[in-house]
Amino acid sequence: MAEEVELKLALADDQQARFLRQPLLKQALEHRVATLDNIYYDTPDLALRRRGMALRLRRIGRDWLQTVKLAGASAAGLSSRPEWETPYAGHFDFSAIDQPAVRDWLRRPKLLARIVPICETRFRRVTWRFGAEPGAVLLTLDRGWIVANGRREAISELELELDGATVAAIFEIAGQFAQRVAVTPAVLSKAERGYRLYSGAAPTPFRAAAVPLSATMAPLAACRRIALSCLEHLQQNHHGALNSDDPEYIHQMRVATRRLRAALRLFAPMLTESLAASLRLPLAALMAHLGRARDLDVLLVEIADPVLTALPDEPRLPALASDITNRRYAAREQALALLASPGYGVTLLSVLEALQPGDSGGEGNMSLRDFAQRRLRRLNRKLRRLATAADPEQPASLHALRIAVKRLRYALEFFAPLARANAFDRALRRLAGAQDTLGQLNDLANAGTLLMECAGDDPRLREAVTLIGGWHGPRHAALQAGLVRQRRGLTRLRLPKLAPAATP
């Protein structure tokens, strides 16, 4: 069995020529070109995929090679997984697999009888071999097509694979290219993309997924796992943000970045200052651009549009809505320009590299369960204090309470595998309700500032702002009335008890 460690990077079609002109390629020790044909197999109901397996035939010249891969560990484009390669002689042969459970499952006659081709890939691969003591790094550029069920999708990606070198060597080479060419960690393999084509599933915005944790694991290991999951959440929405008009993709990228920052704050006692800075600082510009785009989406869709619909004959509203729309498009274009720039790829690679095992701060040998209990209690004490002190007439106090609710909610979501589901669900529902109310109040408060910015010195547009504010007055009053009850619940919020969880 071999252990494949690789970093996969997406390369936009219009960046291929720029990549091939990079002087660094001339430093390669070797250079070769091949055309690869691959066929991926599974059962019609995708039984192998459900078990985290991939079965592939690859043609090399006149010969075929059979490869079996297991899911292994994969996060934000960097993967490490076991694989077995053997010559293919006209039938599948799994005898070389040294994990009996995997070998015996694949050998079952009923399974073998149902295995059929699922998708095919054909691409031209250019490979460069770079020296990297104590070994080397293989860099490949793949360009071609994935075909499944009568559909096809372009392939344009880079892979950096270890050949006896350390993981640091991958990031060193990737970072040099990323400074000049727009590349980003790719979270979907060719096989996964082929499966999506096979199923015909329409792309949808990707939302945060639960992170498997165990009560006995080290807090720093949990931090890395959660942070990598946040990067995965971010990158799963990157392609949709660049190629779809659906604003939910950018919103989910903002949520992913916000969750990542919350995780870093939550685990701050376990991080050295240098590690915390290397993770936190690169995210600031990204958060600012995504936040501006999202704020203007909310301003138009949730603040201005309802009033336009309710008062279609009001002549002062369309001009203000037009200005909001123009600013919204400009903010979106700025966000997309950042997401398509080399700087975005550099940011993600720097964060991904910083998350590799290495230096840490730490509090001795504390278990994740003990750490989680300590952090949750601290966050809950702060939440209760702010809920008691919150004054509906003081927006700053409501803003502080909203942040406290959000941080505790994220912490509970991160630590959910360590407790009984029912207890966590009750606490999360209460926090989610309060966060929604406080979020709407915050949107209304921010809307006033943004609307006045749009109106400028135009008296008619300022009158339109006043009109919008008055229309939302009853909603604002209702939200404040509901918040009174929710604040009382927050002051009495009880945290669920943490229980040992099985190692994932």
C-alpha positions in Angstrom: 0.0 0.0 0.0 1.2 3.5 -0.9 0.3 6.7 0.9 -0.5 9.4 -1.6 0.0 13.0 -0.2 -1.0 15.8 -2.6 -2.2 19.3 -2.8 -4.7 20.0 -5.6 -5.1 23.5 -6.9 -7.8 24.8 -9.3 -6.4 26.8 -12.2 -8.7 29.0 -14.3 -8.6 28.4 -18.0 -7.4 31.9 -18.7 -4.5 31.4 -16.3 -3.0 28.4 -18.1 -0.7 30.3 -20.4 0.4 32.6 -17.6 1.3 29.5 -15.5 3.3 28.0 -18.4 5.4 31.2 -18.7 6.6 31.1 -15.1 10.4 31.0 -14.8 10.2 28.6 -11.9 9.3 25.7 -14.3 12.8 26.0 -15.8 14.2 24.9 -12.5 12.6 21.5 -12.7 14.9 18.5 -12.7 12.7 16.6 -15.2 9.8 17.3 -17.5 7.5 14.9 -19.3 4.2 14.9 -21.1 1.5 12.2 -21.3 -2.1 11.8 -22.3 -4.2 9.9 -19.6 -7.5 8.1 -20.1 -9.2 7.0 -16.9 -12.5 5.1 -16.2 -14.0 5.2 -12.8 -16.2 2.3 -11.7 -18.9 1.8 -9.2 -22.3 0.1 -8.8 -25.4 2.0 -10.2 -26.3 2.9 -6.6 -22.7 4.0 -5.9 -22.0 1.5 -3.2 -18.2 2.1 -3.4 -18.6 5.8 -3.0 -20.7 5.4 0.1 -17.9 3.4 1.6 -15.3 6.0 0.7 -13.7 3.9 -2.0 -12.7 4.7 -5.6 -11.9 2.2 -8.3 -10.1 3.4 -11.4 -8.6 2.0 -14.6 -5.9 4.2 -16.2 -4.5 3.6 -19.7 -0.8 4.3 -20.0 0.3 3.7 -23.6 -1.1 0.3 -24.4 -1.3 -0.9 -20.8 -4.0 -0.4 -18.2 -3.4 0.1 -14.5 -5.9 -0.6 -11.8 -6.1 1.7 -8.7 -8.1 1.4 -5.6 -8.2 4.4 -3.3 -9.7 5.0 0.1 -11.1 8.3 1.4 -8.2 8.9 3.8 -7.9 12.4 5.1 -8.7 15.3 2.9 -9.2 19.0 3.8 -9.2 22.2 1.8 -7.3 20.7 -1.1 -4.6 18.8 0.8 -5.2 15.1 0.9 -3.5 12.0 2.3 -5.0 8.6 1.4 -4.1 5.0 1.0 -4.1 3.5 -2.5 -3.2 0.2 -4.2 -2.0 0.1 -7.9 -1.7 -3.1 -9.9 -1.6 -4.0 -13.6 -5.0 -4.7 -15.1 -5.2 -7.9 -17.1 -8.8 -7.8 -18.3 -10.5 -8.3 -15.0 -10.5 -6.7 -11.5 -7.9 -8.2 -9.1 -8.0 -7.0 -5.5 -5.4 -9.5 -4.1 -2.8 -6.8 -3.6 -4.9 -4.9 -1.1 -3.4 -5.5 2.3 -6.5 -4.5 4.3 -8.5 -7.7 4.6 -11.8 -5.9 5.2 -11.5 -3.8 2.1 -10.2 -6.7 0.0 -12.9 -9.1 1.0 -15.7 -6.6 0.5 -14.6 -5.8 -3.0 -14.2 -9.5 -3.9 -17.9 -10.3 -3.2 -19.4 -11.9 -6.4 -22.7 -10.0 -6.1 -20.8 -6.7 -5.9 -18.5 -7.5 -8.8 -21.4 -8.4 -11.0 -22.9 -4.9 -10.5 -19.8 -2.8 -11.1 -20.2 -0.5 -14.2 -18.4 2.5 -15.6 -19.6 5.8 -13.9 -17.5 8.4 -15.5 -14.4 8.9 -17.7 -11.6 11.5 -17.8 -9.2 12.3 -20.6 -6.6 14.9 -20.1 -3.1 15.9 -21.1 -0.7 15.8 -18.1 2.5 17.8 -18.0 4.8 16.8 -15.1 7.7 18.6 -13.6 10.0 17.1 -10.9 11.5 19.5 -8.5 14.3 18.7 -6.0 13.3 19.2 -2.4 15.6 17.6 0.2 15.3 14.9 1.3 13.3 14.0 -1.8 11.3 15.7 -4.5 8.0 17.2 -5.4 6.0 16.3 -8.5 4.0 19.2 -10.0 1.5 18.3 -12.7 -0.8 20.4 -14.9 -3.9 18.5 -16.1 -6.0 19.9 -19.0 -8.9 18.0 -20.5 -12.4 16.8 -19.8 -14.6 14.8 -17.5 -17.5 12.9 -19.1 -20.5 11.2 -17.4 -24.1 10.5 -18.4 -23.8 12.6 -21.6 -22.4 15.6 -19.8 -18.9 17.0 -19.7 -16.9 19.4 -17.7 -13.5 20.9 -18.2 -10.4 19.9 -16.3 -7.8 22.6 -15.5 -5.9 21.9 -12.3 -2.5 21.6 -10.7 -1.4 18.8 -8.3 1.7 18.8 -6.1 2.6 15.4 -4.9 5.2 14.3 -2.4 8.0 12.1 -3.7 10.0 11.6 -0.6 9.9 15.3 0.5 8.2 16.9 3.4 4.8 18.6 3.3 6.5 22.0 3.7 8.1 21.5 0.3 4.7 21.4 -1.3 3.7 24.7 0.2 7.0 26.3 -0.7 6.6 25.5 -4.4 2.8 26.2 -4.4 3.4 29.6 -2.7 5.9 30.7 -5.4 3.4 30.0 -8.2 0.5 31.5 -6.2 2.2 34.8 -6.0 2.0 35.2 -9.8 -0.9 33.0 -10.9 -4.4 32.8 -9.6 -4.7 29.3 -8.1 -6.8 28.1 -5.2 -7.0 24.8 -3.2 -9.4 22.5 -5.0 -11.7 20.5 -2.7 -13.2 18.1 -5.3 -11.2 15.4 -7.0 -11.8 14.4 -10.6 -13.7 11.4 -9.4 -16.0 13.5 -7.2 -16.7 15.8 -10.0 -17.4 12.9 -12.3 -19.9 11.5 -9.7 -21.7 14.8 -9.6 -22.0 14.8 -13.4 -23.3 11.2 -13.2 -25.9 12.0 -10.7 -27.0 15.2 -12.6 -27.3 17.1 -9.3 -27.7 20.8 -9.7 -25.0 22.9 -7.9 -26.2 24.5 -4.7 -24.5 26.7 -2.0 -22.6 24.5 0.5 -23.3 25.0 4.1 -21.3 24.2 7.2 -21.1 20.5 8.1 -20.6 18.9 11.5 -16.9 18.2 12.4 -16.2 14.8 13.9 -14.4 15.2 17.3 -13.7 13.0 20.3 -13.7 14.0 23.9 -10.1 12.7 24.5 -8.4 14.3 21.5 -6.0 17.2 22.1 -7.6 20.6 21.8 -5.1 21.8 19.2 -5.9 18.8 17.0 -9.6 19.7 17.3 -8.8 23.3 16.4 -7.0 22.2 13.3 -9.8 19.9 12.3 -12.4 22.6 12.8 -10.4 25.2 11.0 -9.8 22.9 8.0 -13.5 22.2 7.9 -14.1 26.0 7.7 -11.7 26.3 4.8 -13.5 23.4 3.1 -16.8 25.3 3.6 -15.2 28.4 2.1 -13.8 26.6 -0.9 -16.9 24.6 -1.7 -18.6 27.9 -2.5 -15.8 29.5 -4.4 -16.6 28.2 -7.8 -20.3 29.1 -7.4 -19.5 32.6 -6.2 -17.5 33.2 -9.4 -19.9 31.5 -11.8 -23.4 32.1 -10.4 -25.5 35.1 -9.7 -26.9 33.5 -6.5 -25.7 35.8 -3.7 -26.0 32.8 -1.2 -22.5 31.6 -2.4 -20.8 34.8 -1.2 -22.9 34.7 1.9 -21.8 31.2 2.7 -18.1 32.2 2.1 -18.7 35.0 4.6 -20.2 32.5 7.1 -17.2 30.2 6.6 -14.7 33.0 7.2 -16.6 34.1 10.2 -16.7 30.6 11.6 -13.0 30.2 11.1 -12.3 33.4 13.0 -14.6 32.3 15.8 -12.8 29.0 16.0 -9.4 30.7 16.2 -10.8 33.0 19.0 -12.3 30.0 20.8 -9.0 28.0 20.8 -6.8 31.1 21.4 -5.3 29.7 24.7 -3.9 26.7 22.7 -2.2 28.8 20.0 1.1 30.6 20.0 0.9 34.3 19.1 2.8 33.7 15.8 0.4 30.8 14.9 -2.7 32.9 15.8 -1.4 35.9 13.7 -0.5 33.7 10.7 -4.1 32.4 10.7 -6.0 35.6 11.6 -4.3 38.4 9.7 -4.7 37.0 6.1 -8.5 36.8 6.6 -9.1 40.5 7.3 -9.3 41.8 3.7 -11.4 38.8 2.7 -13.9 39.4 5.4 -14.2 43.1 4.6 -15.0 42.5 0.9 -17.4 39.6 1.6 -19.1 41.6 4.4 -19.6 44.7 2.2 -21.2 42.6 -0.6 -23.5 40.9 1.9 -24.6 44.1 3.6 -25.7 45.6 0.4 -27.5 42.4 -0.6 -29.5 42.7 2.7 -30.1 46.4 2.2 -31.7 45.9 -1.2 -33.5 42.6 -0.7 -34.7 42.8 2.9 -34.9 46.6 3.5 -35.6 48.5 0.3 -37.5 45.9 -1.9 -40.3 45.3 0.6 -41.1 49.0 0.7 -41.0 49.3 -3.1 -43.4 46.4 -3.3 -45.8 47.9 -0.7 -45.6 51.4 -2.1 -45.3 51.0 -5.9 -46.6 54.5 -6.7 -44.1 56.3 -4.4 -41.9 58.3 -6.8 -39.0 58.8 -4.4 -38.2 55.2 -3.8 -37.0 53.9 -7.3 -34.1 56.4 -7.5 -32.8 55.3 -4.1 -33.2 51.7 -5.0 -31.3 52.3 -8.2 -28.4 53.7 -6.2 -28.4 50.8 -3.8 -28.4 48.4 -6.8 -25.4 50.1 -8.4 -23.5 50.0 -5.1 -24.5 46.4 -4.7 -23.1 45.4 -8.1 -19.9 47.4 -7.5 -19.4 45.6 -4.1 -20.0 42.3 -5.7 -17.5 43.0 -8.5 -14.9 44.0 -6.0 -15.5 40.8 -4.0 -15.3 38.7 -7.1 -12.1 40.4 -8.3 -10.5 39.5 -4.9 -11.8 35.9 -5.2 -10.3 35.6 -8.7 -6.9 37.2 -7.8 -3.6 35.6 -6.9 -4.0 37.2 -3.5 -6.9 35.0 -2.6 -5.0 31.9 -3.3 -2.0 33.1 -1.4 -4.3 33.8 1.6 -5.7 30.3 1.6 -2.4 28.6 1.1 -0.9 30.5 4.0 -3.7 29.5 6.3 -3.7 25.9 5.1 0.1 25.7 5.7 -0.2 27.3 9.2 -2.7 24.6 10.1 -0.3 21.8 9.5 1.0 20.1 12.7 3.8 21.9 14.3 4.3 24.6 17.0 1.6 25.3 19.5 0.9 27.1 22.7 -1.2 24.7 24.9 -2.2 24.1 28.4 -0.5 20.8 29.2 -2.3 17.6 28.4 -5.8 18.9 28.8 -8.4 16.8 26.9 -10.8 18.4 24.5 -13.7 17.8 26.8 -12.1 19.7 29.7 -11.0 22.5 27.4 -14.5 22.7 25.9 -16.2 22.9 29.3 -13.9 25.6 30.4 -14.4 27.7 27.3 -18.2 27.2 27.1 -18.6 28.3 30.7 -16.6 31.4 30.1 -18.6 32.3 27.0 -21.9 31.6 28.8 -20.9 33.8 31.8 -20.1 36.7 29.4 -23.4 36.1 27.5 -25.5 36.3 30.7 -23.7 39.4 31.8 -24.3 41.2 28.5 -28.0 39.9 28.3 -28.6 41.5 31.7 -27.0 44.8 30.8 -28.5 45.0 27.3 -30.6 48.2 26.7 -32.8 48.3 23.6 -32.2 52.0 23.4 -28.4 51.5 23.3 -27.5 49.9 19.9 -23.9 49.3 21.1 -25.1 47.0 23.9 -27.3 45.0 21.5 -24.4 44.7 19.2 -22.2 43.3 22.0 -24.9 40.9 23.0 -25.3 39.7 19.4 -21.6 39.0 19.1 -21.7 37.0 22.4 -24.7 35.0 21.2 -23.0 34.2 17.9 -19.7 33.1 19.6 -21.4 30.8 22.0 -23.6 29.4 19.3 -20.6 28.6 17.1 -18.7 27.1 20.1 -21.7 24.8 20.8 -21.9 23.8 17.1 -18.2 23.0 17.1 -18.4 20.9 20.3 -21.7 19.3 19.5 -20.2 15.8 19.1 -19.2 15.9 22.7 -22.7 16.0 24.2 -26.1 14.5 23.9 -28.0 15.8 20.9 -31.2 16.8 22.6 -29.5 19.0 25.2 -27.4 20.8 22.6 -30.4 21.2 20.3 -32.4 23.0 23.0 -29.6 25.4 23.7 -28.9 26.0 20.0 -32.5 26.8 19.3 -32.6 29.4 22.0 -29.4 31.0 20.8 -30.4 30.8 17.1 -33.7 32.6 17.9 -31.9 35.4 19.8 -29.2 35.7 17.1 -31.9 36.0 14.4 -33.7 38.8 16.3 -30.5 40.6 17.2 -29.3 40.2 13.6 -32.5 41.8 12.2 -32.2 44.7 14.6 -28.6 45.1 13.6 -29.5 45.0 9.9 -32.1 47.8 10.5 -29.5 49.8 12.4 -26.9 49.5 9.7 -29.5 50.2 7.0 -29.9 53.7 8.3 -26.2 54.5 7.8 -26.0 52.8 4.4 -29.2 54.4 3.2 -27.9 57.9 4.1 -24.7 57.1 2.4 -26.7 56.3 -0.7 -28.9 59.3 -0.5 -26.0 61.8 -0.1 -27.2 65.4 -0.1 -30.2 64.8 -2.4 -33.3 65.9 -0.4 -35.7 63.7 -2.2 -33.5 60.6 -1.6 -33.3 61.6 2.1 -37.1 61.7 2.2 -37.1 58.2 0.7 -34.8 57.1 3.5 -37.2 58.5 6.1 -40.0 56.8 4.4 -38.3 53.4 4.5 -37.4 53.9 8.1 -41.0 54.7 9.0 -42.3 51.7 7.0 -40.0 49.3 9.0 -41.0 51.0 12.3 -43.6 48.4 13.3 -41.2 45.6 12.5 -38.5 47.2 14.6 -40.9 47.6 17.6 -42.0 43.9 17.3 -38.4 42.7 17.2 -37.6 44.8 20.3 -40.6 43.4 22.1 -39.6 39.8 21.3 -36.1 40.5 22.4 -37.3 41.3 26.0 -38.4 37.7 26.4 -35.4 36.3 24.6 -33.0 38.3 26.9 -34.6 36.7 30.0 -34.0 33.3 28.5 -30.4 34.1 27.8 -29.8 35.2 31.4 -31.0 31.7 32.4 -29.3 29.7 29.6 -28.0 26.4 30.9 -25.2 24.7 29.0 -25.6 21.0 28.1 -23.3 18.6 29.9 -20.5 17.2 27.9 -20.2 13.4 27.7 -17.4 11.2 26.4 -17.7 10.6 22.6 -16.3 7.8 20.6 -13.2 8.5 18.6 -14.2 9.2 15.0 
